Amino acid sequence: MAHVLIMPRQGNTVESCIIQEWKVSEGQSVKADTPICVVETDKASFDIPAGADGQVLKLLYPDGEDVPVLAPIAVIGAVGEDWQAALGESSQEASRGGRLPVGSRAEAQREEIKEQRAEILSSRTDTPSNLRAPAPPREITTETYASPRARKLAERKGISAETVQGTGPGGRVLERDIQAVLAGRPPLTAAALAAAGEGKTVPALGTGLGGRITAADMIIGLPAIPGVSGTALAIIGEGSVTETPIKGIRKIIADRMLASLSQSAQFTLNASASAVHLQDLRSQLKNAGESMGSDVSKITINDLVLFAVSRVVPSFLYMNSHKIDDLIVTYERVHLGMAVDTPRGLMVPVIKNANLLSLRHIAAEAKRLAAACQDGTVKPDELSGSTFTVSNLGGYGITSFTPVLNLPEVAILGVCTIELKPVQKNSNEEKIVFEPHIGFSLTINHQAVDGAPAARFLKALCDAVADINVLLALG
């Protein structure tokens, strides 16, 4: 029997993976351990083995597709074997609960698998009649005549699904049908999209940037210009315009950032701490050389800040929490997330039990995790479970910024650059000197933490950083 390869679950928190690249093609012979494709999450990239010896009978998704975990992605079997029959048996097994996750996502997962099955079968001209879904009666409403994914996309893009010609079984409107309509029209501004949702006609061309259709165009109802597309109009009127689809890891990051801002009440406080002792300690460690070990000489300012955070947070455990619906979950251990910029996008590996680690161990773990993120070898479990996150943009000269919460965490610390600030050394004197200060930007979820408690934490952190030698001596 043919083997149906499913998208594996890459860690407990991963709900979908993007097929970054197929390493094989249909008709190619593979072994069970042959890497068949590379998939990526918002966390890392992984090779997926074929799982069985045989021939690649069918690849069910194109490159770049975001696929739910546990959904079928390929069929591998003997030459000439019926891949459709194998996929049908796999769907039946999934519907019995054999491969579906438990909980509230199960029903949605079943619906997605059924729709994928329908799209695959309808794309084949040689599909046996006994596998084709019967045509629904015409009196069925769009709620059932259009697939859930197609209906959601149509509503989001201001398209009436009733007017779309379906290519699914029995003429059902599928997601690809809505995408085909979108591909044939220029992009709309947000206002124009809202107008389209109210039933206004979408013109063939727009007067906005890059040929975009504006709300004014919806009212005027510009006619189509024969032989001239929206992109061509942009090139004629404005010079070359490049449009890059948001997909893959960039789309996942974009969606999560938007969700973070829309699902929490984010509030940012800014402060700074004297960096005199911080810089002195860094210089001493750098000059320590082989007498204390090469790893000590490589300890950075960021490592020292991570250490300080790990020691201050346990005294303010309300900062070391998750907000999950109407519940605040507070943790005793500090699992410290640290934002890492990689060629694939932002990643947040986690230093587990940071409050129990020494400065040397925190520095070593931070370097190991950052390197693993850069080369793509980081493991899913190393990118989940953080309780407090630190994001450092100080190396870019940033003096203040608003870090976005890493939900469901209730706080994230932004580390800024070190700059000179005036300080009155003695309150009885008028002498002003300039001392280096490191800036901090703390974002909290005001649903879970109020401003005053957050300010107390930030002040304590600034005091700890200013007296980093004392903090280090206390362990």
C-alpha positions as CSV (number, residue, x, y, z in Angstrom):
1,M,0.0,0.0,0.0
2,A,1.2,3.5,-0.8
3,H,2.6,5.6,2.0
4,V,1.0,9.0,2.7
5,L,3.6,11.4,4.1
6,I,2.1,13.9,6.5
7,M,3.4,17.2,7.7
8,P,5.0,16.3,11.1
9,R,4.5,18.4,14.2
10,Q,7.7,20.3,14.8
11,G,7.4,21.0,18.5
12,N,4.3,21.3,20.7
13,T,3.5,24.9,19.8
14,V,3.8,24.6,16.0
15,E,0.5,24.5,14.1
16,S,1.7,24.7,10.5
17,C,4.9,24.6,8.5
18,I,5.9,26.1,5.2
19,I,7.3,23.9,2.4
20,Q,10.4,25.8,1.6
21,E,11.7,23.5,-1.1
22,W,10.9,20.1,-2.6
23,K,14.1,18.1,-3.0
24,V,12.5,15.4,-5.2
25,S,10.1,15.4,-8.1
26,E,7.1,13.2,-9.0
27,G,8.2,9.9,-10.5
28,Q,11.6,9.9,-8.6
29,S,12.6,6.8,-6.7
30,V,13.4,7.4,-3.0
31,K,14.5,5.5,0.1
32,A,12.8,5.8,3.5
33,D,15.6,8.1,4.8
34,T,15.8,10.3,1.6
35,P,15.1,14.0,2.4
36,I,12.1,14.7,0.4
37,C,11.5,18.4,1.3
38,V,12.7,21.2,3.5
39,V,10.0,22.8,5.7
40,E,10.2,25.8,7.9
41,T,8.3,27.3,10.8
42,D,8.7,30.7,12.4
43,K,11.4,29.0,14.4
44,A,13.7,26.9,12.2
45,S,14.1,24.7,9.0
46,F,14.0,20.9,8.9
47,D,14.4,18.2,6.4
48,I,11.5,15.7,6.1
49,P,12.4,12.1,5.1
50,A,10.3,10.1,2.7
51,G,9.4,7.6,5.4
52,A,9.1,4.7,2.9
53,D,10.9,3.1,-0.1
54,G,9.3,3.6,-3.4
55,Q,8.4,6.2,-6.1
56,V,7.1,9.7,-5.5
57,L,3.6,9.3,-6.8
58,K,2.3,12.8,-5.9
59,L,3.4,16.0,-4.3
60,L,0.3,17.6,-2.9
61,Y,1.5,21.2,-2.4
62,P,3.8,23.6,-4.3
63,D,6.9,25.3,-2.9
64,G,6.0,28.1,-0.4
65,E,2.7,26.7,0.8
66,D,1.8,27.0,4.4
67,V,0.5,23.5,5.4
68,P,-1.2,22.5,8.7
69,V,0.6,19.9,10.8
70,L,-0.6,16.4,10.3
71,A,-2.0,17.2,6.8
72,P,-0.9,14.9,3.9
73,I,1.9,16.4,1.8
74,A,3.0,13.6,-0.5
75,V,2.2,10.0,-1.5
76,I,5.0,7.4,-2.0
77,G,4.4,3.9,-3.3
78,A,5.1,1.4,-6.0
79,V,5.2,2.3,-9.7
80,G,1.7,2.6,-11.1
81,E,0.0,2.5,-7.7
82,D,-3.1,4.6,-7.3
83,W,-2.1,7.6,-5.2
84,Q,-5.7,8.8,-5.0
85,A,-6.9,5.6,-3.4
86,A,-4.1,5.9,-0.8
87,L,-5.0,9.5,-0.1
88,G,-8.6,8.5,0.3
89,E,-7.8,5.9,2.9
90,S,-5.6,8.4,4.7
91,S,-8.4,10.9,4.9
92,Q,-10.8,8.2,6.3
93,E,-8.3,7.3,8.9
94,A,-7.8,11.0,9.8
95,S,-11.6,11.5,10.1
96,R,-11.7,8.6,12.6
97,G,-9.2,10.6,14.8
98,G,-6.1,8.6,14.0
99,R,-4.0,11.6,12.9
100,L,-5.8,14.6,14.1
101,P,-5.0,16.7,17.1
102,V,-7.4,16.7,20.0
103,G,-9.1,19.9,21.1
104,S,-10.8,22.8,19.4
105,R,-8.7,22.6,16.3
106,A,-9.7,19.1,15.3
107,E,-12.9,20.0,13.4
108,A,-11.1,22.8,11.5
109,Q,-8.3,20.3,10.7
110,R,-10.8,17.8,9.3
111,E,-12.4,20.4,7.1
112,E,-9.0,21.5,5.7
113,I,-8.1,17.9,4.9
114,K,-11.4,17.3,3.1
115,E,-11.0,20.5,1.1
116,Q,-7.4,19.6,0.2
117,R,-8.7,16.2,-0.9
118,A,-11.4,17.9,-3.0
119,E,-9.0,20.3,-4.7
120,I,-6.5,17.5,-5.5
121,L,-9.2,15.3,-7.0
122,S,-10.8,18.1,-9.0
123,S,-7.4,19.0,-10.6
124,R,-7.3,15.6,-12.3
125,T,-9.1,15.0,-15.5
126,D,-8.8,11.2,-15.1
127,T,-10.4,11.1,-11.7
128,P,-12.7,8.0,-11.5
129,S,-16.4,9.0,-11.4
130,N,-16.9,7.1,-8.1
131,L,-14.4,9.4,-6.4
132,R,-16.0,12.6,-7.7
133,A,-18.2,14.5,-5.3
134,P,-21.8,14.9,-6.7
135,A,-22.8,18.3,-7.8
136,P,-24.7,20.2,-5.1
137,P,-28.2,21.4,-6.0
138,R,-28.2,25.0,-7.2
139,E,-30.5,26.1,-4.4
140,I,-27.7,25.5,-1.8
141,T,-26.5,28.8,-0.4
142,T,-22.9,30.1,-0.6
143,E,-22.4,29.1,3.0
144,T,-22.3,25.5,1.9
145,Y,-21.6,25.9,-1.8
146,A,-18.3,27.7,-1.2
147,S,-15.6,26.0,0.9
148,P,-14.8,27.6,4.3
149,R,-11.4,28.7,3.2
150,A,-12.8,30.2,0.0
151,R,-15.6,32.0,1.9
152,K,-13.2,33.5,4.4
153,L,-10.8,34.7,1.7
154,A,-13.7,36.2,-0.3
155,E,-15.0,38.1,2.7
156,R,-11.5,39.4,3.6
157,K,-10.9,40.7,0.0
158,G,-14.4,42.1,-0.7
159,I,-15.4,39.5,-3.2
160,S,-18.9,38.1,-3.6
161,A,-18.4,34.3,-3.7
162,E,-21.8,33.9,-5.5
163,T,-20.4,35.6,-8.6
164,V,-17.3,33.3,-8.8
165,Q,-17.3,30.3,-11.1
166,G,-16.2,27.3,-9.0
167,T,-13.8,24.6,-10.3
168,G,-14.3,22.2,-7.4
169,P,-16.3,19.0,-7.3
170,G,-19.8,19.8,-8.6
171,G,-18.8,23.4,-9.3
172,R,-18.0,24.2,-5.7
173,V,-16.1,27.5,-5.2
174,L,-12.6,26.7,-3.7
175,E,-9.9,28.9,-2.4
176,R,-8.0,28.8,-5.6
177,D,-11.0,30.2,-7.5
178,I,-11.0,33.3,-5.2
179,Q,-7.2,33.6,-5.7
180,A,-7.7,33.5,-9.5
181,V,-10.1,36.5,-9.2
182,L,-7.6,38.4,-7.0
183,A,-4.8,37.7,-9.5
184,G,-6.8,39.4,-12.2
185,R,-7.4,42.7,-10.4
186,P,-5.0,45.4,-9.1
187,P,-4.4,45.7,-5.3
188,L,-7.0,47.7,-3.3
189,T,-6.3,50.2,-0.5
190,A,-7.9,49.5,2.8
191,A,-10.7,52.0,2.2
192,A,-11.4,50.6,-1.3
193,L,-11.5,47.1,0.2
194,A,-14.1,48.2,2.7
195,A,-16.1,49.8,-0.1
196,A,-15.9,46.5,-2.1
197,G,-17.3,44.7,1.0
198,E,-20.3,47.0,0.8
199,G,-21.0,45.9,-2.8
200,K,-19.4,48.7,-4.8
201,T,-18.0,47.6,-8.2
202,V,-14.2,47.2,-8.4
203,P,-12.8,48.9,-11.5
204,A,-10.1,47.3,-13.6
205,L,-7.5,50.0,-12.9
206,G,-6.8,52.5,-10.1
207,T,-5.2,55.9,-9.7
208,G,-3.3,55.1,-6.5
209,L,0.4,54.3,-6.0
210,G,1.4,51.4,-8.2
211,G,-2.0,51.3,-9.9
212,R,-3.8,50.6,-6.7
213,I,-7.5,51.1,-6.6
214,T,-8.6,53.8,-4.1
215,A,-11.9,54.6,-2.5
216,A,-12.3,57.4,-5.0
217,D,-11.9,55.0,-7.9
218,M,-14.7,52.9,-6.4
219,I,-17.0,55.9,-6.5
220,I,-16.0,57.2,-10.0
221,G,-15.9,53.7,-11.4
222,L,-12.9,54.0,-13.8
223,P,-13.3,51.9,-16.9
224,A,-10.8,49.3,-18.0
225,I,-8.1,50.4,-20.4
226,P,-7.7,47.8,-23.1
227,G,-4.3,46.2,-23.2
228,V,-3.0,48.1,-20.2
229,S,-2.7,46.4,-16.8
230,G,-2.4,48.0,-13.4
231,T,1.3,47.2,-13.2
232,A,1.9,48.6,-16.7
233,L,0.2,51.8,-15.7
234,A,2.5,52.1,-12.7
235,I,5.5,51.7,-14.9
236,I,4.3,54.3,-17.4
237,G,3.4,56.9,-14.8
238,E,5.8,56.4,-11.9
239,G,8.8,54.4,-13.0
240,S,9.4,50.8,-12.2
241,V,7.4,49.4,-9.3
242,T,8.2,46.1,-7.6
243,E,5.6,44.2,-5.6
244,T,6.7,41.4,-3.4
245,P,4.1,39.0,-1.9
246,I,4.3,38.6,1.9
247,K,4.6,34.9,2.4
248,G,6.6,32.2,4.1
249,I,8.4,33.1,7.3
250,R,7.8,36.9,6.7
251,K,4.1,36.3,6.7
252,I,4.2,34.3,9.9
253,I,6.2,37.0,11.6
254,A,3.8,39.7,10.3
255,D,0.7,37.9,11.5
256,R,2.2,37.3,14.9
257,M,3.3,40.9,15.4
258,L,-0.2,42.1,14.4
259,A,-1.9,39.6,16.7
260,S,0.4,40.7,19.5
261,L,-0.7,44.4,19.1
262,S,-4.3,43.6,18.6
263,Q,-4.7,41.1,21.4
264,S,-3.0,43.0,24.2
265,A,-2.9,46.5,25.8
266,Q,0.8,47.3,25.2
267,F,2.4,50.1,27.2
268,T,6.1,51.1,27.1
269,L,8.3,52.7,29.7
270,N,11.8,54.1,29.1
271,A,14.7,54.6,31.5
272,S,18.5,54.4,31.6
273,A,21.1,53.1,33.9
274,S,24.7,54.2,34.5
275,A,27.0,52.0,32.4
276,V,30.3,53.0,34.1
277,H,30.7,49.8,36.0
278,L,29.2,47.8,33.2
279,Q,31.8,49.0,30.7
280,D,34.6,48.6,33.3
281,L,33.6,45.0,34.0
282,R,33.4,44.2,30.3
283,S,36.9,45.6,29.8
284,Q,38.2,43.5,32.7
285,L,36.7,40.4,31.3
286,K,37.9,41.1,27.8
287,N,41.5,41.5,29.2
288,A,41.3,38.4,31.4
289,G,42.7,36.3,28.6
290,E,43.7,32.7,29.1
291,S,44.1,33.1,32.9
292,M,40.3,32.8,33.3
293,G,39.4,31.0,30.1
294,S,38.8,32.3,26.6
295,D,35.0,32.1,27.1
296,V,35.2,34.7,29.9
297,S,37.0,37.1,27.6
298,K,34.1,36.8,25.1
299,I,31.4,37.9,27.5
300,T,29.6,40.9,26.1
301,I,27.5,43.8,27.4
302,N,24.4,41.9,26.2
303,D,25.4,38.8,28.3
304,L,25.8,41.0,31.4
305,V,22.3,42.5,30.8
306,L,20.9,39.0,30.4
307,F,22.5,38.0,33.7
308,A,21.1,41.1,35.4
309,V,17.6,40.4,34.1
310,S,17.8,36.8,35.3
311,R,18.6,38.0,38.8
312,V,16.1,40.8,39.1
313,V,13.0,39.1,37.6
314,P,12.6,36.6,40.4
315,S,11.9,39.5,42.8
316,F,9.1,40.7,40.5
317,L,7.4,37.5,39.5
318,Y,4.4,39.3,38.1
319,M,6.8,40.2,35.2
320,N,7.6,36.5,34.7
321,S,4.0,35.6,33.6
322,H,1.8,34.6,30.7
323,K,-1.7,36.0,30.2
324,I,-3.9,33.2,28.7
325,D,-7.4,34.4,28.1
326,D,-8.7,35.5,31.6
327,L,-5.9,33.7,33.5
328,I,-2.5,34.9,34.5
329,V,0.1,32.1,34.9
330,T,3.1,33.1,37.0
331,Y,6.4,31.1,36.8
332,E,9.1,30.6,39.5
333,R,11.8,29.8,37.0
334,V,13.0,32.4,34.5
335,H,13.1,31.1,31.0
336,L,14.8,34.0,29.2
337,G,13.9,34.5,25.5
338,M,16.4,36.6,23.5
339,A,15.5,38.1,20.1
340,V,18.0,37.1,17.3
341,D,18.1,38.6,13.9
342,T,18.7,35.9,11.2
343,P,18.6,35.8,7.4
344,R,15.3,34.1,7.7
345,G,13.8,36.7,10.0
346,L,13.4,37.3,13.8
347,M,13.8,34.2,16.0
348,V,13.6,34.0,19.8
349,P,15.6,31.1,21.3
350,V,15.2,30.5,25.1
351,I,17.8,30.2,27.8
352,K,16.0,27.8,30.1
353,N,16.3,28.2,33.9
354,A,18.4,31.4,33.4
355,N,18.0,32.4,37.1
356,L,19.9,29.3,38.1
357,L,22.8,29.8,35.7
358,S,26.1,31.6,36.2
359,L,27.2,34.5,34.1
360,R,29.6,32.2,32.2
361,H,26.8,29.7,31.5
362,I,24.3,32.3,30.4
363,A,26.9,33.8,28.0
364,A,27.8,30.4,26.6
365,E,24.2,29.4,26.1
366,A,23.3,32.7,24.5
367,K,26.1,32.3,21.9
368,R,25.2,28.7,21.2
369,L,21.6,29.5,20.6
370,A,22.3,32.5,18.5
371,A,24.7,30.5,16.3
372,A,22.1,27.7,16.0
373,C,19.5,30.2,14.8
374,Q,21.9,31.6,12.2
375,D,22.8,28.3,10.7
376,G,19.3,26.8,11.0
377,T,20.2,24.0,13.4
378,V,18.2,25.3,16.3
379,K,15.6,22.8,17.7
380,P,11.9,23.6,18.1
381,D,12.0,23.1,21.8
382,E,14.8,25.6,22.1
383,L,12.5,28.2,20.6
384,S,9.5,27.9,22.9
385,G,8.6,28.2,26.5
386,S,10.0,31.7,27.3
387,T,8.6,33.6,30.2
388,F,10.4,36.9,29.7
389,T,12.1,38.2,26.5
390,V,15.0,40.6,25.9
391,S,15.5,42.4,22.5
392,N,18.7,44.3,22.0
393,L,19.0,46.9,19.3
394,G,21.7,48.9,21.1
395,G,24.3,47.8,18.6
396,Y,22.5,49.7,15.9
397,G,22.7,53.0,17.9
398,I,19.0,52.9,18.8
399,T,18.3,55.2,21.8
400,S,14.7,54.2,22.4
401,F,12.1,51.9,20.8
402,T,8.9,50.0,21.5
403,P,9.5,46.2,21.6
404,V,6.4,44.1,20.7
405,L,5.3,41.6,23.2
406,N,6.1,37.9,22.6
407,L,2.6,36.6,23.5
408,P,1.5,35.2,25.8
409,E,4.3,36.9,27.9
410,V,3.3,40.0,29.7
411,A,6.6,41.9,29.4
412,I,9.6,42.4,27.0
413,L,12.7,44.4,27.6
414,G,14.3,46.4,24.9
415,V,18.0,47.2,25.3
416,C,19.2,50.4,23.7
417,T,22.6,51.9,23.0
418,I,25.1,53.4,25.5
419,E,25.3,57.2,25.3
420,L,26.7,60.0,27.4
421,K,24.3,61.8,29.7
422,P,24.8,64.7,32.1
423,V,24.9,63.8,35.8
424,Q,25.2,66.0,38.8
425,K,27.8,64.3,40.9
426,N,27.1,66.0,44.2
427,S,23.8,67.5,45.1
428,N,25.5,70.3,47.1
429,E,27.6,71.3,44.1
430,E,26.7,72.5,40.6
431,K,29.3,70.4,38.9
432,I,27.9,68.4,36.0
433,V,29.8,65.6,34.4
434,F,28.9,63.3,31.5
435,E,28.7,59.6,32.1
436,P,27.8,56.7,29.8
437,H,24.2,55.4,30.3
438,I,22.5,52.3,28.8
439,G,18.9,52.8,27.8
440,F,16.0,50.3,28.4
441,S,12.6,50.2,26.9
442,L,10.1,48.0,28.8
443,T,6.8,47.0,27.1
444,I,4.2,45.4,29.3
445,N,0.7,44.1,28.7
446,H,-1.4,46.6,30.8
447,Q,-4.1,43.9,31.0
448,A,-1.9,42.0,33.3
449,V,0.6,44.5,34.8
450,D,0.0,48.1,35.8
451,G,2.4,50.9,35.1
452,A,3.6,51.5,38.7
453,P,4.7,47.8,39.4
454,A,6.4,47.8,36.0
455,A,8.2,51.0,36.8
456,R,9.4,49.5,40.1
457,F,10.8,46.5,38.2
458,L,12.5,48.8,35.7
459,K,14.1,50.9,38.4
460,A,15.4,47.8,40.2
461,L,16.9,46.6,36.9
462,C,18.6,49.9,36.3
463,D,20.0,49.9,39.8
464,A,21.3,46.3,39.4
465,V,23.0,47.2,36.1
466,A,24.5,50.3,37.5
467,D,26.0,48.2,40.3
468,I,26.7,45.1,38.2
469,N,29.8,44.2,40.3
470,V,27.7,43.9,43.4
471,L,25.1,41.8,41.6
472,L,27.8,39.5,40.2
473,A,29.3,39.1,43.7
474,L,25.9,38.1,45.1
475,G,25.6,35.5,42.3
